[in-house]
Amino acid sequence: MPMTIRERLMTTLRGGVADRIPWNIYASLLPNTDAARRLQAKGLGLMGSAAPYRAIRSDVTVREERGEVDGLPLIHTTIETPVGTLTEEAVIEPHHGSRWIRKFFITGPEDYRAAEFYFRHTRFEPEFEGWRRADAAMADAGVVAAIIMALPILELMQYWLGLDGLAEGLYLYTDRFDALIDALEQHYYRQAELAAASPAELVWFPESLTATVISPRLFERYCARVYARAVPVVRGAGKLITAHYDGSIRPLVDLLAGIDIPIIEAFTPPPMGDLTVAEAKAAWPDKVIWVNFPGTLFHEPEETIYRYTMELLRTGAPGGRLVIGCTEDYPASEFAKTFNTIGRAMADYEGYAWE
């Protein structure tokens, strides 16, 4: 009997050899089309996520107002604390529903005190029912991971400071910045504990980390030491960790080799990334590489996509430990062409029928 999509993916993520190379897309990125359903019937799997906790806040008020700006939905969020008020403005991109922050909560040193108060007055309690419902709904179509926050330095950059604010915090307001990091590290450890206690086997670390921003020096200072405490808790509970590394990886290869994260997810090879799958597998002989098919190739003709996929498989598939995935937004108009071509190449490589 052939494996189910879930069995195929989990067998590979556990380090085993499945009947086929798994093929996957984030559930949130799958269009509601006949083409998508046909591809699922041919083996395209899904990955969903659910948080294994709920946040409880004290002495703070969070308000959200919705409007419109430049024809896009606008969300204006206000956090009121006894020591100051923070505001954020974000728009919703219409094609994929992605949230883009136009104004971050922290825009200068005057905002650090209120942000730290907010963090210190937030705690997390277990909430596993949301994951159970999502997992039951997913069934054999894929897997649902328990998701925790990104590493504290990345959480600050992505949702609180932006890239410019991160640089200012690191080098101009270091003491205030490190106070925020300390508060968020306590959240990170607590969420890791709850993920370890959850019924999910797969735990997602949604880092979105690239060495073009987080240098090896910053990684050692702000990331490796956090992993050193959190990863053993999750792994000690028998969980698999998949970490989202979608940017420049080459400068961090040696550092990542020493961390017990068994799956590097969203790994983007050239022409967008700076490390091939074969190089990554050689550098990390105990890790599974979960590829993000490069978005620039979606615009190419079928012949180019087919050749690229075959070469990726020829050089990266031997020895197993490979998942072909899609983990980033892509041009919706190119979905059917691109995914059908990837699937056809995978079938030809492994010798099973496609059409």
Secondary structure, DSSP 8 states (H G I E B T S, - for coil): ----HHHHHHHHHTT---SS--EEEEGGG--SSHHHHHHHHTT-EEEEEE-SEEEEE-S-EEEEEEEEETTEEEEEEEEEETTEEEEEEEEE-TTT--EEEEE-S--SGGGHHHHHHHHHTEEEEE--HHHHHHHHHHGGGEEEEEE----HHHHHIIIIIHHHHHHHHHHTSHHHHHHHHHHHHHHHHHHHHHHHHSS-SEEEE-----TTTS-HHHHIIIIIHHHHHHHHHHHHTT-EEEEE--S--GGGHHHHHTS---EEEEE--TTTSSS-HHHHHHH-TT-EEEEE--GGGGGS-HHHHHHHHHHHHHHH-TTS-EEEEE-S---GGGHHHHHHHHHHHHHHHHT----
